Amino acid sequence: MARPRQTGPDTAGAVATGAEDRPHSGHMTTTTGPTNEDPGTVRAVHRALEILSLFDEQHQTRTIGEIVRGTRLAKTTVLRLLVTLESAQLLAATPKGYTAGPGLWRWAYLVQRSWEIPAAARDVMRSLVAAERETVNVYVMRGLHRICVAQEESPLALRHVVRIGDQLPLWAGASAKVLLRDATPEVLDKVVASAPAGTIDAGTLRAQIGAGTAAGYQVSHGERETGLSAVAVPVTTPDGALVVASLSFSGPSARFPQERIPVLVALLHAAAGTLTAQGFDHPIRNPL
C-alpha cells in the first residue's frame, strides 16, 4: 500500500512536512490513555479505538502529533497502531494526516441499516415536529446510558440537537426517568453511583421516577444542561408491561413554560401510542 513520504520528525511517513505544525482550530479531546482501560479489555484494541475516537465532524483529519497528544501514547506505539488501522482500511493516510478509511464507511452503512427506524415511526416523529416546531428524539436504554436512536430537528434557529448514537447519562433528564420506570433498586443505585458526586441521591431519583410514572410523563429543566428542557413519555410493549423507548420534545427552557406542557404531553402520548401499536423496538436496546 502506497504511503506518503516521511519528511520530518513529526510526520513519521504519514503526513507531509509541516502538517504537524499547522495551527489546529477546535477543541482537542484528550483521553487518559491506558490508565482508563478496563481490566477485561485487550489493550491494543482499546488503544486503537482511542485513536478512532479522536475523529469526528470537526476533526476529519488528524496528524500523528495530534493523535499522540490525544491518546497520550508513545509515538512508536501510535505509529504501529496507525499502520494496523490503515491496513484494515479503517484509516487512510493523506498528505495532511490521517482520515477515515473506506472500511469505516462499510461499517457506517451497516450501522445505518441496522439502526434506521421504520418509515412509519419516522413519519410519526415528523408530525410532532410539524405540530410544535421542537426537536423530537427517541432514546433507548443500554446499560447505564440512554442512546439516541432517532431524531427530527426543530426548524427553529435556536434548537436542541444531539447526534444519532450519542450516549447520555441516566441520572438526569426527562427521557432518562422514563426509561428507568422498570428499573430495579440495584440498577437505580448504579445509576446514582455513575453521577457526579452530589448530583442526585437514590431517594430523590426514585421519587422523581415514581411521580412521573404516576403522571404518565416526565419533565426536566436544566438537569443535564442549563437552559435545556424536555418532556418525555414512554413507548411500551403492546401490553404496556415494559418501556422500550422514550419519545420526547426538547428545546430551550424559555419555550417550555408550564402552561405548554399539557399540550406537548397530549401530542406525545398520541404519538407514543401509535409507535406502541406499530410494535416499535430497537436492536441496540439492552437495559441492565
Stockholm file with secondary structure:
# STOCKHOLM 1.0

chainA/1-288         MARPRQTGPDTAGAVATGAEDRPHSGHMTTTTGPTNEDPGTVRAVHRALEILSLFDEQHQTRTIGEIVRGTRLAKTTVLRLLVTLESAQLLAATPKGYTAGPGLWRWAYLVQRSWEIPAAARDVMRSLVAAERETVNVYVMRGLHRICVAQEESPLALRHVVRIGDQLPLWAGASAKVLLRDATPEVLDKVVASAPAGTIDAGTLRAQIGAGTAAGYQVSHGERETGLSAVAVPVTTPDGALVVASLSFSGPSARFPQERIPVLVALLHAAAGTLTAQGFDHPIRNPL
#=GR chainA/1-288 SS CCCCCCCSTTTTTTSCTTGGGSCCCSCCCCCCGGGGCCTTSCHHHHHHHHHHHTCBTTBSEECHHHHHHHHTCCHHHHHHHHHHHHHTTSEEEETTEEEECHHHHHHHHHHHHHHCCCHHHHHHHHHHHHHHCSEEEEEEEEETEEEEEEEECCSSSSCCCCCTTCEEESSSSHHHHHHTTTCCHHHHHHHHHHSCTTSCCHHHHHHHHHHHHHHTCEEEESSSSTTEEEEEEEEECTTSSSEEEEEEEEEEGGGCCGGGHHHHHHHHHHHHHHHHHTTCCCTTCEEC
#=GC SS_cons         CCCCCCCSTTTTTTSCTTGGGSCCCSCCCCCCGGGGCCTTSCHHHHHHHHHHHTCBTTBSEECHHHHHHHHTCCHHHHHHHHHHHHHTTSEEEETTEEEECHHHHHHHHHHHHHHCCCHHHHHHHHHHHHHHCSEEEEEEEEETEEEEEEEECCSSSSCCCCCTTCEEESSSSHHHHHHTTTCCHHHHHHHHHHSCTTSCCHHHHHHHHHHHHHHTCEEEESSSSTTEEEEEEEEECTTSSSEEEEEEEEEEGGGCCGGGHHHHHHHHHHHHHHHHHTTCCCTTCEEC
//
